[in-house]
Amino acid sequence: MFVEISQMQRLIVFLGHPTYSLSVVLFSRLVSSGVGSYLTSSVEVRGALSKEVIKRVIQRHVNEVRYCYEQQLTLNPKLTGKVSIKWQINADGRASNPMLLGGDATTLPNEEVGRCIMSRIVTWEFPKPRGGGIAIVTYPWILRSSGSMAAG
């Protein structure tokens, strides 16, 4: 939120009106969220739950992920990258054993964001996998501030 406020202040000077500034910031936030969602469409699931079901649960908790990122973004306004986490959905629908993936899977140069997201994931409830089995999920989040759009 602090990043958006500073962007709005700069845009007020540039555009000359607070309403225009608010519109540009909100539009860029929505576009970057949409691009992030599109880029994270590569969910990997092994087990008895569909990708669509898992994506719906993740989308319900997107504000928690955003909070984790924005906490660190206030310390480093240029923080951007990908965080990939693998976790298990147990037979009761509870998430467990989150693990931050290394190498090319995670490019965000701040492990605290990953730790924060993992602490949130274990509180999420998913539908129970069919047949009482488990599901293994690998999910990448592309994180960038609303003011920095990646070309691609």
Summary of the structure (lengths in Angstrom):
residues: 152
radius of gyration: 17.2
end to end distance: 25.4
largest distance: 60.3
contacts: 440
relative contact order: 0.22
helix: 49%
strand: 20%
